[in-house]
Amino acid sequence: MSLNVEHHSVRTLPSEKPIRLLDNAGHAVTGQATGGFALPDCDTLLDLYRKMVIARRFDVQVTALTKQGRLATYPSAYGQEACEIGVIAALEARDWFFPTYRDSIALLTRGIDPGHILQSFRGDWHNGYDQHAHRCASQATPLATQALHAVGLAHAARLRKDPIVALTFLGDGATSEGDAHEAFNFAAVWQTPTVFLVQNNQFAISVPLWRQTRAVTLADKAVGYGMPGYHVDGNDIAAMYAVARAAVDRARSGGGPTLIEGLTYRIESHTNSDDPTRYRSARDVEHWKRRDPIERLEKYLVSEGALTEAIRSEITDAAEAVAAHTRDVMTAEADLDPLELFDHVYSRPRPALMEQRARLEAELAEGKHEAEPAGAAR
Ligand SMILES: Cc1ncc(C[n+]2csc(CCOP(=O)(O)OP(=O)(O)O)c2C)c(N)n1
């Protein structure tokens, strides 16, 4: 079957210096450093600021709840808000999103309820949200698998002449996976409407980027597949949004896939089970904290007179409301049936598994697994 793909290839080398529209002091950047992208208007930037403040408040709240034992695990995106929010905000409601475990704040920005986003992190076997209603796949833990799913869905949409875009996020470490290679290659060969965001937060758990690749930038990888690649300051939401909007528009109009690398930093630990002091210095973390994406945009919006005290306090209230709702849903006892654990493992369960199930059922009947009262001594 002919897909009628035009046989033109792209050879654009990403810039070695990341594309930037706002510098760290919150000043608008001009000239070559912008990569030809225009600074979004103040209304758009104010909306992005609002989304970032809410996202961070949510993230801080969830990290605290995890320390209280309300979630089994939580991979924080603190410090990565410009990547997460700038790119998800470029998507339309009809488009699809294929996230990783790191991308809860992008799902929040997409309008999914905190309790539903966090359901699997709390230990439920089931994904908590309706993927079709939100057009968001479940958060993938097996690295880079979601990239292939995004390409598959985009390819199918293209065949059906459905003008939607599939966006997927990957970490820097995930670019070493075979699945990432296959996804990039299929997307370019088939010219699928896919946008890849590689969030280069510089670590794959304890493995630093320099152990992961010899490429000068991760965006360079796009060239080898024949698609445009952009190396962007991942703490500058103005740049992330502008580049993502262009990539989404190009994908929708039949221009094929784009790979965007957002250069950022993971401020928190990989998850709550990780101790980052064993593999990176406090000085590095401080260096990146001084490049905070929210503070940068705030400085610009204040200097433009777009962020007033009244707006700031309205945004703080909205963020606090999200945090309070998150606390409420996560401190309510989960309505889970532990025996469900055995239900969907085998079509014909093995005898040993059924024995375990019977044992757990008996223990539950004896009340052995009842939660301790709050504040009980350990
Ligand atoms: C296929 C696969 N191999 C290994 C792992 C274990 N693992 C979980 S997260 C992670 C590091 C991923 O780093 P990166 O892609 O940079 O994303 P980040 O966590 O920094 O967002 C690894 C190796 C996994 N989840 N899937």
The ligand as an SDF file (V2000), in Angstrom:
LIG
                    3D

 26 27  0  0  0  0  0  0  0  0999 V2000
   12.9480   -0.5690   30.0010 C   0  0  0  0  0  0  0  0  0  0  0  0
   13.3030   -0.0740   31.3720 C   0  0  0  0  0  0  0  0  0  0  0  0
   14.5560   -0.2590   31.8490 N   0  0  0  0  0  0  0  0  0  0  0  0
   14.9020    0.1920   33.0740 C   0  0  0  0  0  0  0  0  0  0  0  0
   13.9590    0.8240   33.8580 C   0  0  0  0  0  0  0  0  0  0  0  0
   14.3400    1.3080   35.2730 C   0  0  0  0  0  0  0  0  0  0  0  0
   14.3590    2.7700   35.2890 N   0  0  0  0  0  0  0  0  0  0  0  0
   13.3070    3.4600   35.7880 C   0  0  0  0  0  0  0  0  0  0  0  0
   13.5220    5.1080   35.6620 S   0  0  0  0  0  0  0  0  0  0  0  0
   15.0630    4.9140   34.9870 C   0  0  0  0  0  0  0  0  0  0  0  0
   15.8690    6.1250   34.5970 C   0  0  0  0  0  0  0  0  0  0  0  0
   15.2440    6.8750   33.4860 C   0  0  0  0  0  0  0  0  0  0  0  0
   15.8880    8.0980   33.2900 O   0  0  0  0  0  0  0  0  0  0  0  0
   15.3910    9.1480   32.2240 P   0  0  0  0  0  0  0  0  0  0  0  0
   14.9030    8.4580   30.9970 O   0  0  0  0  0  0  0  0  0  0  0  0
   16.4730   10.1440   32.0550 O   0  0  0  0  0  0  0  0  0  0  0  0
   14.1040    9.8130   32.8870 O   0  0  0  0  0  0  0  0  0  0  0  0
   13.9010   10.5600   34.2780 P   0  0  0  0  0  0  0  0  0  0  0  0
   13.5640    9.5320   35.3080 O   0  0  0  0  0  0  0  0  0  0  0  0
   15.1670   11.3120   34.5880 O   0  0  0  0  0  0  0  0  0  0  0  0
   12.7470   11.4740   34.0550 O   0  0  0  0  0  0  0  0  0  0  0  0
   15.3890    3.5630   34.8580 C   0  0  0  0  0  0  0  0  0  0  0  0
   16.6640    3.0550   34.3150 C   0  0  0  0  0  0  0  0  0  0  0  0
   12.6650    0.9760   33.3420 C   0  0  0  0  0  0  0  0  0  0  0  0
   11.6990    1.6000   34.0190 N   0  0  0  0  0  0  0  0  0  0  0  0
   12.3670    0.5440   32.0870 N   0  0  0  0  0  0  0  0  0  0  0  0
  1  2  1  0
  2  3  1  0
  2 26  2  0
  3  4  2  0
  4  5  1  0
  5  6  1  0
  5 24  2  0
  6  7  1  0
  7  8  2  0
  7 22  1  0
  8  9  1  0
  9 10  1  0
 10 11  1  0
 10 22  2  0
 11 12  1  0
 12 13  1  0
 13 14  1  0
 14 15  2  0
 14 16  1  0
 14 17  1  0
 17 18  1  0
 18 19  2  0
 18 20  1  0
 18 21  1  0
 22 23  1  0
 24 25  1  0
 24 26  1  0
M  CHG  1   7   1
M  END
$$$$
